[in-house]
Amino acid sequence: MCTEEPQRQTEEPMGKAAKGYLLFFLLVFCLVLSAAQTQCSLQQLVSGSPRFFSMLWEMFPPDRPFFLVAAMPLWETVRISFLGTFFGAVLGAVGTFLCNSFVNREVCVRVFLKGLNHLFRCIPVLVLALLCTFFFGLGSLAGIIAISLSTGAVLTRLGYEDSENADARPACALEAMGPGRLKAFAASIWKQVLPGYLNNVLYLLESNVRNASVLGFVGAGGIGLLLNEQMAWREYGRAGTILCLLFLLVLLTESVGESVRYRLVHASKGAQKRIAFFFFPLLLLLFCSVDRVAPAEMNFGAASAVFRGFVSPDTGMFFSLRPEDIPCLLWETFNIAFLGTVTATIAALFFSFFSSFRFFGKPALFLRAVLLGIRSVPVLIWGLVWIRVTGPGAFAGVLTLTLCSIGFLAKRFLIAIESIDLGPYRALRAAGVTFLPALRWGVFPQLKPHYVTAILYRMDINLREAAALGLVGAGGIGTPLFLAMNHYEWEQAGALLWGLILLVTVVGFVSEKYREGYRLKS
């Protein structure tokens, strides 16, 4: 017995090590396979990189007189993002109530509502905006509705998940006293969910500012139309002016969001109410300044055609292995998103530590500004820049998602780094352990759960971003999807949308199962 126990203890670490090596080689194999599928070429990247930097160099210094021309479209972008976020927050709150099992005890109704919400969540904002232009016409109204639907779908999903995990015992006690399920839910469960819900609203506002800046590419208002024109005319100085304005807007939005988020957590209830009342006049001003708050004439013919194409898609596209049909397009889209997410994760691990004030102090400010600059440029613009380097195709999509994901993941990693306990790290450093081993044993175990959540969430986003990149020819299922919609081939568009929804659903299901298993193991 005495000899078997140490042997068993040594076999367990060896088994873990073997499992770790197996996972590592499997990841490398998948990366090589994805690189081959997307035709990634290091030689092409190196030879084309001078064109990338020359294009960026032509954008600076920006065309200063053009600032006044871009000011009004930028204000329209602000209106779209703020109003879309506000209406989306209202939709998300209603959806949270209706999808919660305590409030709505009709299982069939809850399943239907959750399924409908999932459909809207899977469709990229740019695709929703293009559909809205067919229904409501060109302009900012289509953009507001698209962002409202997308934001509402995301907040409903997060809201009803949080409400199901909240403590329902106070609500049950209140219901037994007679005020009804809805009032009991609002007075107990919703109060538990509300701080996290508002935090998600502020985070989505920052994301919607970037989304609203490219809606003009499909005619849904905002500064995107002007930006698309300047890029098409190769007026890169003017495009640089617009990007500088977007950088300042994203910086202001993130700063205000962080300040409001801090005050909502630490301020008194009276201060929280004053913050809420401050936003109502602002939203009213934004709403009144919209050029058109109701469609002049809704296109019911287009709506019925889209609905018919969605409910009766071209099913033949699901069972063909031709490059232009759904299986091959979905495989390419998945590889673009997977390769972009993994390579960005490796880079973001490096950037997040070197941009942390807790480790490097004020010198980290420069790298933070660089990461903010990456995040402030819309994904479609990065796609247009990379296409100049690699040409149209999946490789441009991989490079675009890699760069955009670095900005997103580095920020999420940085938030996690700023919130952990550095006591173990400092103890290791005081004991003479060098920097990297101290990070490995004192910091990374605390960060791992946050990193896993952020990476899986970014993979989910990148699947939809890969589809949106098809608008500029960066590979994946998006290119034929936008072509089918623009040519009114709704049966093909419906099949492609169902394929995209299926892909996002499957990857989301696998991610959720992995996340649940990881939590149980932890």
N, C-alpha and C positions, 0 to 999 in steps of 0.2 A: 504493500500500500504506500509506503514512504517513497518508493522509487517511481511509482506510477503517477503520483500527483505532480512532481516537477516536470515529468515528461509531458503530461497533459498541458501544463502551463506554458511550456515552450512550443508545443505544437500549435496552440491558439494564435500567438503572434505570427508564427510562420504562415498559418492559414490566412491571416489578415494581409500579410505582406504579399502572398501569392495572389490574393484577390485584387489588391491594389495594382500590382503589375499587370494583371489581366485586364483590368479596366483601363489602365493607361494605354496598353497596346491596342485595345478595342477603339479607344478614342482617336488614336493616331491613324488607325485603319479607316475610320469613318471620315476623318479630315482629308485623307488622301483621296478617298472615293469621291467626296464632295468637291474637292479641288479639280479632279478629273472631269466630273460631270459639268461643272460650271466653266471649264476651260480656263482656269487660272494659270497665269504664266508670269513667273518672276521676271523673265527677260523682257516681256512686254511692259510690265510695270516700270522697270528701271529705264527702258528706252523712252517711255512716254511720260515719265514724271516731269521732265523739263517743261512740257506743255501744261501740266497741272499748275506748276509754280508760276509760269509766265502768265497764265490766265488770272491767277490770284493777284499777281503783281500789277496787271493792267487795271485792277479794280481800285488801286490806291495810288495816289490820293484820290478820294472821291470827288465827284463833280459838285462843288458846294452850292452853286446856284440852283441845282436840281432838288435841293432839300425842300424848297417851298412847293415844288411841283408834287413831291412825294408825300407831303404832309397830309393832304386830304384823304388819299387812299389809305394811309397809315391809320388815320382816325377811324375810317370805316372798318379796318381790321380790328381795332380796339373794340368797336361797337359789336362786331360779330362775335368776337371771343367772349366778351363779358356777358352779353345777352344770351348767347348760346349756353354758356356755363350756368347762368342763373336759371333759365328754363329747364336745362338738363338736371339741375339740382332739385327743382320742384318735381320733375318726372321721376327722378330717382327716389325721392322721399315717398311719393305715391306708390311706386313700384315696390318699395321695401314693405310698406303696409300691406299691399295686396298679396305679396308672395310669402308673407310670414305665416307659419302654420298656426300661431296663436290667434291671429286676427281672422284669417281666411281658412276655414276648416274644410273647405271643399277641395279634395285632393285633385280632382280632374281640372278644376279651374286653375289651381296653383301650377300644375304641370304645364297647362297650355300657356299661361302667362310667362313662366320661366323659359319655355321653348321659344316663344315669340321674342322675348328679351335677348335670348342667346343669338337669334338670327341677326338682330340689329348690332349686337356686340361683335359679331364675326366680320361684318362688312366694313371695309376701310372708310374713313370719313370722306375721302376724295370721291369714292364710288357713290356714297350716299348723296354727296353734294351734286354730282352729275345727274343722278336720278331726280333730285329735287328741282334742278333746272328744267327738266322735261315737264314736271308737274306744275311748277309755280313761275316759270320763266327765269330769265337771267337776272342777277342782282343779289344784293346782300340778304334778302329774305330767304333765298334757297340756302345760303351759307349758315344763317342762324338756325334754320330748321335742322340741317344736317348735323351741326355740332350739338344741338339740343338732343337729338335722337341718340347720337353716339355717346354723349356724356351721360344721359339718362340711363342707357343700357349698362354702362360700366358701374355707375353708382347704385343701380338696382341690384346688380350682382353682388357687389361688396356689401351693400346695406342689408340684404336679407340673409347673407351668410353671417354677418356680425350679429344680427338680431336673433338668429337661431342659436348662436353660441352664448348669448347673454343669459343671465339668471332670470328665469321666468316665474319664480316663486312669488315675488311681490305682485306681479301682474295677476297671477291666479288668486291671490288673496284679495286684491282690489276688485276683481270680477265677481268674487263671491259676495262682496258687500253691495253689489247692485249697479255700479255706474256703466257697465257694459264693457265688451272686449276692447273696442276702439279706444275709449278713454283710459282703460287700464293699461293698454299697450303704450299709449302716448305718455302716461305719467310714470312708467317704470322702465320698460324695455327700451323705448325710444330715447329716454334720457341717458341710458347707458351707452347707446350706440352713437348719439349725437356728436360727441367730441371727435371720434374717429371719422365720422361722416363728413364733418366740416373740414377736417384735415385732408380728406380725399378730394373734396371740392376745390380747395386751394391748390392742391397738386395738379388737378385736371385743368384748372384755369391757366397755370403756367404752360401746360402741354397744348391747350387750345389756342393760345396766342400764336404758337408756331403752326398749328394746323390751319388757322384762319389766314395766315400769310400766304398760303399756296392755293386757296380755294379759287382764286382768280384764274388759275390754269384751266378750270372747267367752267368759267363764267359765273361763279357763285359769289362775286364781290370781293372786296379787300384789295390789298396792295399786290396780290399775286399776279393780276392781269398786267399791271405796269411792269413788274419784275420780269414776267415772261416775255413781254415785248422788248425790253432792253437786252435781255440775253439773246433773243432771236436776232436782233439788229447788231449784235456784238458791241453794244454801247456799255462796255464793262465798267467804265468810270461811273456811269449813272447807276448801274447795278450795284456797284460798291457803295454808293450813297444809300440805296435802299437797305442793303445789308447792315450798314452802320446804324441806321434808324431801328432796324429789327434788333440789333445787339442792345441798343439802349432800352428798347421796349422790354425785351426779355430780362435785362438786368433790373429794371424798375419793377417788373411784375414779380420776379423772384424775391427781391428785397422786401417789397410790400407783403408778399405772401409769407415770408419768414417772420416778419414783424407781427402780422395778424395772428399767425399760428402760435407764436410765443405768448401773445397777449390772451388768446383764447384759453391757453393752458394755465397761465399763471395769474391772470387778472381776476378781479372780483366779478360777481355776477352783474353788478351795475355797470362795470366797464365793458363787459361782454355785450350787454344790451346796447350800450352807446356805439360800439363798433358795428353792431347789426343795423342800428338806425342810420348810421353814417352811409351805409351802402345803399339803402333804399332810394334816397334822392339821386345818387349817382346813377343807379339803374334806370330810374325814371327819366333822367336827362338823356341817357344813351338811347332809351326806347323811343323817346319823342324825336330824337335827331335822325332816326332811320328814315330813309327817303320814302320807303313804301312798307307799311306794316301789314298790308293785306294784298294778296295777289289780285291783279286786275281781272283775270279770267283763268281759273284753273283748267288745265288741259286734261279733261277726263278721258279723252281718247288715248292719250299717251299712258295714263295711269292704268287703264284697262288692258292695253297692249303689254305693258310691263308685267302686270299681274298674270296674264295668260302665259307669257313666256316663263314666269317663275314657277307656276303650278304645272305646266306641261313643257318641260325643257326638252332639248334634243338629246335623248338618252343614248343615241348611238355614239356620242362623243365619250361616254364613260367606258366603253368596251373596245376601243381602238387603241393600238399602240403606236399610231403615227405621231411624229413630233409635235404636230399642231393640235392634238387631242388631249383630253383631260389627264389621264395617268402620267404621261410624260411631262406635261406642264406642271402638275402638282409635285412631281419628283424634283423638277428643277427649282421650283419655288421653295420647297423644303430645304434643298441643299444650299440655296442662297442664304436663307435665314439661319440655318445651322452654322455654316461656315462663318458668316458675319458675326454671330453671337459668340462663338467660341474664341475666335481671334481677338474680338473686342474685349472679352473677359480677361485674357492674358495681359493685354495692354492696360486695361483699366486697373488691374491689381497694382501695377507699377505706378500709374499716374495718381491713384487715390492716396497712396502713402506719401508721395513726394509733394502733394498739394495740401497736406494736413498741417495746420498750424501747431498741433500738439506734438508733432515730430520735428518739423523744420522751421517753425516760426514764420516771420514775415516774408522770407524768400519764397514761401509757398504761394504767395499772392499772385506771382506772375503766371504760374501754371494754372491756378484757378481761373485767371482771366482767359487763358488759352482755351480751357475746357468750356467756359461760358461762351466764347466765340464759336466753338464747334457746335454747341447746342443751339445757338441762336440762328444758325443758317438752316433754312428748311431742307428737308430730306431731298426734295425734287431738285433743288439747286445743286446740292452735292452730286446728285445723279447726273445732271447736265455737265458738271465739271469733269467727273470721272469718265463720262462717255467720250469726252475730247481726248482722254489719255488712251483708253482701251478700245474705243468704238462701241457701238450698240451691242448688247448681249448681257449674259448672266455675270460675267466678270465685273462689269461696271456696277451691277447690283450688289455684289459681294463687298466691293471696296466702299460703296456708299453706306451700306448697313454697318460695316465695321467702324467707319469713322463716326457715324451718328451714335452707335451703341457705346463707343468709348466715352462720349460726353455724358450719356445717360447713366451708364454703369458706374463711372468714376464718381458721379455725384451721389448715387445711392450708396456706394461703398464708403464715400467720405462721410456721409451722414452717420453710417454705422460706426466708423472709426471715432467720430466725435462723441459718441454716446457710451462707449465701453469703459470699463475700469482698467486703468493703466498700472494698477498696483503690481500685478504679476510681472509685467514687462520691466518696470523700474527695479523690482527686486532682482530679476535676472541680470539686468545691466549692472546693478550694484555688486553682484557676486562675480563680475568679470566676464559674463557671457557676451559675445559679440552681437552686433546689431541684428543680422539675419536670423541666427538661432533664437534670439530673444523674441523676435517677431513670430517665429514659428511656434514657440511653446507658450508665449505669454499673451499674444494678441489674436492669432488666427483662430484658435478654438472658440473664442467669443464671437468672432465675425462670421464663422462658417454658416450658421443658420440664416443670417441676414443676406449673405452672398448667394446662397442657394435660392432663396425666395426671389431676389432681384434678377438673377440670371434666368430663371424659369419664366418670370414675368416678361423680361425683355425678349425672350424667344417667342412668346405669344404675340408681342407687339410686332416683331420683325416679320412674322408670317404675313401680317396685313400690310406692313410697309413694303415688303417685297412685291405684293400685288399692286400697290399704288405706284411703285417705280415703273411699272409697265407703261405708264403714261408717257414717259420720256424714253422708252425703248431699252430699259435696263434689265430685260429678261423676265422669266417667270410667267405666271398666268395672267398678269395684269395687262400685257400688250394686247393679246387677242380679246380680252374682256372689254377694254376701252374701245377697241375697233368695232366689236359687235354692237356695243351700245351706241356708238356714234353713227353706225349704219342701220340702226333700228332692227337688228337681227336678234329679237328678244328671246327666241328659243335657244339660240347659241349662248346668249348672255346669261339666260337662266341656268343653263347647264354649267357654265363656268362659275357662276356664283355658288351653286350648290356644291361644286367641287371644292371651292375655297372654304365654304362653311364646313364641309366634311373634314378637310385637312386641319383647320383650326380646332375643330371639336376633338378629333383624335389626339392631336398633340396636347391640347389642354387636359384631356382625360388622363393621358399618360403622365403628364407633369403633376397633376393633382394626386394621383396614386403614389408617385414617387415622393411628393411632399408629405403625404400622410404617413408613408412608411418611414421617412426620415424623422418625422416628429416622434413616432412611436419608438424608434430605435434610440433617439436622443433621450 
